Amino acid sequence: MPTHHRVPVDGDAVAAVHHEAESEDWLVFCHGFRSDKSGSYEGRCERAVEEGYNAVRFDFRGCGESDGSFRDATLSARIADLRAVADHFGIESAALVGSSFGGKVAVHVAAADDWPTAVATRAPVTYNRAFEGYRRDVERDGEYCFDTGECVDEGFFADLADYDFDSVAADLDVPVAIVHGRADDSVSVADSFAAAQALDTDVLLQTYAGEGHLFSRGAEARFRDLVFEWLARR
């Protein structure tokens, strides 16, 4: 049975779920910008256990069941959350699977730390230009609030400016898989082509015709198959 954990991070707690397998292999899943660890992440973790991996899904602070405010959920904070989760479970090596902004978190941690062994991403945010529209709104109005109530302000973009993709691409030396829908109107598929070209490591890039930022059930099944087949061949 999955076990639920509260992981301390800078005076807050991150909600994490461990799906245990009799294995030394780990997968850690990083959700997207305004998402959480529920839904497809539970299914992905269950599939991971079937494939022989310990799997962890968690909510970044300000999301889901974790402490904190979404307004404070900068990229730096999310990176700290991922590292704290790995420390909590004593993970010495793991593959990271990140969706959307979670892909950006995974890439920057893998480029800086020794413990990630591979990064698989779905519709990843790589270049900061994906958030350019929100940044302009913040410059004009001081903040941008989504219809669900989450807000970002100047602090988020000041922090984001410290994480340029081109500056980290040369440091990323683990295998990378990128899967992106060609009809994605949130994060341009062109950014994934540019990222694959910029990376100086083994890269698998696959695009799905007709798929947007959120995958259909069929595309999600294809994504899971691809990830586990790719990991098995590493």
Secondary structure per residue as TSV (DSSP state, phi and psi in degrees):
chain	resnum	aa	ss	phi	psi
A	1	M	-	360.0	141.2
A	2	P	-	-61.4	144.9
A	3	T	E	-112.4	140.9
A	4	H	E	-102.1	139.5
A	5	H	E	-134.3	152.3
A	6	R	E	-114.4	113.2
A	7	V	E	-100.7	119.4
A	8	P	E	-72.1	134.3
A	9	V	E	-144.4	109.5
A	10	D	T	50.8	44.7
A	11	G	T	85.3	-7.4
A	12	D	E	-106.9	-176.1
A	13	A	E	-134.5	136.0
A	14	V	E	-101.1	131.4
A	15	A	E	-84.3	124.6
A	16	A	E	-133.8	151.4
A	17	V	E	-126.7	128.2
A	18	H	E	-104.9	122.0
A	19	H	E	-100.5	108.5
A	20	E	-	-88.3	141.4
A	21	A	-	-132.9	157.3
A	22	E	S	-82.1	79.5
A	23	S	S	-160.4	159.6
A	24	E	S	-98.4	0.8
A	25	D	-	-93.5	140.1
A	26	W	E	-128.9	145.1
A	27	L	E	-124.5	135.3
A	28	V	E	-120.1	126.3
A	29	F	E	-102.9	132.1
A	30	C	E	-116.7	117.9
A	31	H	-	-78.7	172.6
A	32	G	-	-80.0	-174.0
A	33	F	T	-57.2	-51.1
A	34	R	T	-115.5	22.6
A	35	S	-	-97.5	-164.3
A	36	D	-	-156.7	-175.5
A	37	K	S	-80.4	1.1
A	38	S	S	-86.2	-172.1
A	39	G	T	65.6	-123.6
A	40	S	H	-62.3	-25.1
A	41	Y	H	-68.0	-33.4
A	42	E	H	-64.6	-44.7
A	43	G	H	-64.1	-38.8
A	44	R	H	-64.5	-40.2
A	45	C	H	-67.3	-39.7
A	46	E	H	-62.3	-40.9
A	47	R	H	-64.7	-38.4
A	48	A	H	-60.0	-43.2
A	49	V	H	-62.2	-42.1
A	50	E	H	-59.4	-31.9
A	51	E	T	-87.0	-0.5
A	52	G	T	95.3	21.1
A	53	Y	-	-111.2	139.6
A	54	N	E	-68.2	136.1
A	55	A	E	-129.2	142.6
A	56	V	E	-128.9	131.2
A	57	R	E	-122.9	146.4
A	58	F	E	-153.4	160.8
A	59	D	-	-97.1	126.4
A	60	F	-	-62.2	152.4
A	61	R	T	-56.7	140.3
A	62	G	T	87.4	-1.2
A	63	C	S	-127.7	150.8
A	64	G	T	52.9	-127.5
A	65	E	T	-95.6	5.4
A	66	S	S	-83.0	158.5
A	67	D	S	-70.8	173.3
A	68	G	S	96.1	169.9
A	69	S	-	-103.8	141.2
A	70	F	G	-59.4	-33.6
A	71	R	G	-60.2	-28.4
A	72	D	G	-94.1	2.4
A	73	A	-	-84.2	64.7
A	74	T	-	-72.4	173.1
A	75	L	H	-63.2	-39.9
A	76	S	H	-59.5	-42.0
A	77	A	H	-65.4	-39.9
A	78	R	H	-68.9	-36.9
A	79	I	H	-61.5	-43.2
A	80	A	H	-62.1	-38.0
A	81	D	H	-62.4	-47.0
A	82	L	H	-61.3	-44.1
A	83	R	H	-64.2	-38.7
A	84	A	H	-65.2	-38.9
A	85	V	H	-63.0	-45.1
A	86	A	H	-61.2	-42.1
A	87	D	H	-64.0	-41.3
A	88	H	H	-60.2	-39.8
A	89	F	T	-92.1	3.6
A	90	G	T	64.7	34.4
A	91	I	-	-78.9	120.6
A	92	E	S	-98.8	-21.5
A	93	S	S	-154.8	141.0
A	94	A	E	-162.5	151.4
A	95	A	E	-88.5	143.9
A	96	L	E	-107.5	138.3
A	97	V	E	-124.2	116.2
A	98	G	E	-127.0	136.7
A	99	S	E	-105.7	134.3
A	100	S	T	54.2	-120.0
A	101	F	H	-67.0	-25.4
A	102	G	H	-63.6	-29.1
A	103	G	H	-65.5	-37.7
A	104	K	H	-66.0	-42.7
A	105	V	H	-57.3	-48.0
A	106	A	H	-62.2	-43.3
A	107	V	H	-62.8	-44.3
A	108	H	H	-71.1	-34.1
A	109	V	H	-69.1	-42.6
A	110	A	H	-64.7	-31.4
A	111	A	H	-74.7	-26.5
A	112	A	H	-99.8	-27.9
A	113	D	-	-110.4	160.0
A	114	D	S	-89.4	-20.9
A	115	W	S	-78.0	-28.0
A	116	P	E	-70.6	135.1
A	117	T	E	-106.4	-14.6
A	118	A	E	-168.0	157.4
A	119	V	E	-133.1	122.5
A	120	A	E	-113.0	134.1
A	121	T	E	-131.4	150.6
A	122	R	E	-122.7	118.7
A	123	A	S	48.9	53.7
A	124	P	-	-72.8	145.8
A	125	V	-	-81.6	115.4
A	126	T	-	-109.4	-67.6
A	127	Y	S	-81.6	141.7
A	128	N	G	-66.8	-13.8
A	129	R	G	-62.9	-16.9
A	130	A	G	-61.6	-23.1
A	131	F	G	-105.4	14.0
A	132	E	H	-61.3	-39.9
A	133	G	H	-62.2	-43.1
A	134	Y	H	-64.1	-38.7
A	135	R	H	-62.9	-41.7
A	136	R	H	-63.1	-40.4
A	137	D	H	-63.1	-39.7
A	138	V	H	-66.6	-40.1
A	139	E	H	-61.0	-36.4
A	140	R	H	-79.9	-43.7
A	141	D	H	-111.0	-8.5
A	142	G	S	90.0	-18.5
A	143	E	E	-164.0	163.7
A	144	Y	E	-130.2	128.0
A	145	C	E	-117.9	129.9
A	146	F	-	-76.4	164.7
A	147	D	T	-67.6	-13.6
A	148	T	T	-92.5	1.2
A	149	G	S	101.6	-13.7
A	150	E	-	-72.6	139.7
A	151	C	E	-127.6	148.0
A	152	V	E	-123.3	153.1
A	153	D	E	-138.2	-165.0
A	154	E	H	-60.8	-30.3
A	155	G	H	-62.5	-38.4
A	156	F	H	-61.8	-44.9
A	157	F	H	-77.4	-30.4
A	158	A	H	-62.5	-40.2
A	159	D	H	-69.3	-44.0
A	160	L	H	-59.7	-33.4
A	161	A	T	-61.7	-20.5
A	162	D	T	-80.5	-2.9
A	163	Y	-	-124.2	70.1
A	164	D	-	-79.3	133.9
A	165	F	H	-67.0	-42.8
A	166	D	H	-60.6	-33.1
A	167	S	H	-72.4	-21.0
A	168	V	H	-102.4	-15.5
A	169	A	H	-59.9	-39.7
A	170	A	T	-70.2	-21.4
A	171	D	T	-88.1	-10.0
A	172	L	-	-86.8	106.4
A	173	D	-	-115.1	13.4
A	174	V	S	-100.9	158.5
A	175	P	-	-60.4	144.6
A	176	V	E	-130.0	133.1
A	177	A	E	-116.3	133.8
A	178	I	E	-126.8	123.8
A	179	V	E	-122.5	128.6
A	180	H	E	-144.9	138.5
A	181	G	E	-78.1	134.3
A	182	R	T	-70.7	-19.9
A	183	A	T	-98.8	18.9
A	184	D	-	-68.3	117.7
A	185	D	S	-104.0	9.8
A	186	S	S	-103.3	-46.4
A	187	V	S	-126.5	118.5
A	188	S	-	-64.2	134.4
A	189	V	H	-62.8	-24.3
A	190	A	H	-60.9	-31.4
A	191	D	H	-65.5	-34.0
A	192	S	H	-71.5	-36.3
A	193	F	H	-62.9	-43.7
A	194	A	H	-65.2	-39.8
A	195	A	H	-64.7	-43.7
A	196	A	H	-61.1	-37.4
A	197	Q	H	-70.4	-33.9
A	198	A	H	-76.8	-27.6
A	199	L	-	-72.8	138.3
A	200	D	-	-107.1	54.8
A	201	T	S	-151.5	179.2
A	202	D	-	-68.6	127.1
A	203	V	E	-130.9	131.4
A	204	L	E	-108.5	122.2
A	205	L	E	-121.1	123.7
A	206	Q	E	-132.8	133.7
A	207	T	E	-114.4	148.1
A	208	Y	E	-113.3	118.8
A	209	A	T	-64.3	137.2
A	210	G	T	79.0	-2.2
A	211	E	-	-96.2	138.2
A	212	G	-	-94.0	-157.8
A	213	H	S	-67.4	-36.0
A	214	L	S	-97.9	124.1
A	215	F	-	-76.2	148.8
A	216	S	-	-68.5	169.9
A	217	R	H	-60.6	-40.0
A	218	G	H	-65.8	-42.9
A	219	A	H	-67.0	-35.8
A	220	E	H	-62.4	-41.5
A	221	A	H	-63.8	-41.1
A	222	R	H	-64.2	-40.2
A	223	F	H	-61.3	-45.7
A	224	R	H	-62.4	-45.0
A	225	D	H	-59.0	-45.1
A	226	L	H	-61.4	-45.8
A	227	V	H	-59.6	-47.0
A	228	F	H	-74.9	-33.3
A	229	E	H	-66.3	-41.5
A	230	W	H	-64.1	-44.4
A	231	L	H	-63.1	-37.8
A	232	A	H	-66.2	-26.2
A	233	R	H	-92.2	-6.8
A	234	R	-	-56.7	360.0
